[in-house]
Amino acid sequence: MGLGADAERPVEGPAASVVHSLARRGETLATVESLTGGLLAATIVEVAGVSSVYRGGLVVYATELKSQLAEVSAKLLTGRGPVDPDVAVALARGGRRRCAADWCLATTGVAGPEPQGGKPVGLVYVAVAGPSGSAVRRLELGGGRELIRSASVVQALRLLAERVAGAPRDPVDGA
């Protein structure tokens, strides 16, 4: 066992781990949420010291707000519906631009209790947009609304951690 402050430091959860990683890199984060309705942002801001990293976010539960606030193409939303991998990526890209952040996480899906637009309960897409591009992950989650929403938050944070770990730092921001 280590001595000093390290011995007292609790094990980091996914939010703390990614916030601390972004802080070390001097990079910022934003969020755009649909089905998680602010839970992702709330989880991120629980981390001490997050103010140097987290720029803010958008909760765009209504489909038209995805277009109006997060800059998702109305044509894409009309053609595919809000629960779609391309919509998730567009949410992340739009949030990154709107919040002037290095990274942005987005969530969209069906938390239930009923299917939505022909999409089953538990179908979720989490996406990240960052300096090196974007990625999306499809999730098929079980359980009730609370479990689907909380699992979506964890999976979004894991996706971001993977992308940050694999991304080189912007040389303008420091070594």
HUQUIUR-V70761 format. One record per backbone hydrogen bond with DSSP energy under -0.5 kcal/mol. CO is the residue of the C=O (numbers start at 1). NH is the residue of the N-H. If there is no record, write none. Layout:
((CO | NH) (CO | NH))
//
This chain:
((3 | 6) (4 | 7) (4 | 8) (5 | 8) (5 | 9) (13 | 17) (14 | 18) (15 | 19) (16 | 20) (17 | 21) (18 | 22) (19 | 23) (20 | 24) (21 | 25) (22 | 26) (22 | 27) (23 | 26) (28 | 103) (29 | 55) (29 | 56) (30 | 105) (31 | 58) (32 | 107) (33 | 60) (34 | 37) (36 | 39) (38 | 42) (39 | 43) (40 | 44) (41 | 45) (42 | 46) (43 | 46) (44 | 47) (47 | 50) (49 | 52) (50 | 53) (50 | 54) (53 | 29) (53 | 55) (56 | 31) (58 | 33) (58 | 60) (59 | 61) (62 | 65) (62 | 66) (63 | 66) (63 | 67) (64 | 68) (65 | 69) (65 | 70) (66 | 72) (67 | 71) (73 | 77) (74 | 78) (75 | 79) (76 | 80) (76 | 81) (77 | 81) (82 | 84) (84 | 88) (85 | 89) (86 | 90) (87 | 91) (88 | 92) (89 | 93) (90 | 94) (91 | 95) (92 | 96) (93 | 97) (94 | 98) (95 | 99) (96 | 100) (96 | 101) (97 | 100) (103 | 30) (104 | 129) (105 | 32) (106 | 127) (107 | 34) (108 | 125) (109 | 111) (110 | 122) (116 | 119) (119 | 116) (120 | 123) (122 | 124) (122 | 141) (123 | 110) (124 | 139) (125 | 108) (126 | 137) (127 | 106) (128 | 135) (129 | 104) (130 | 133) (133 | 130) (135 | 128) (137 | 126) (139 | 124) (139 | 141) (144 | 148) (145 | 149) (146 | 150) (147 | 151) (148 | 152) (149 | 153) (150 | 154) (151 | 155) (152 | 156) (153 | 157) (154 | 158) (155 | 159) (156 | 160) (157 | 161) (158 | 162) (159 | 163) (160 | 164) (161 | 165) (162 | 166) (163 | 167) (164 | 167) (170 | 173) (171 | 174))
//
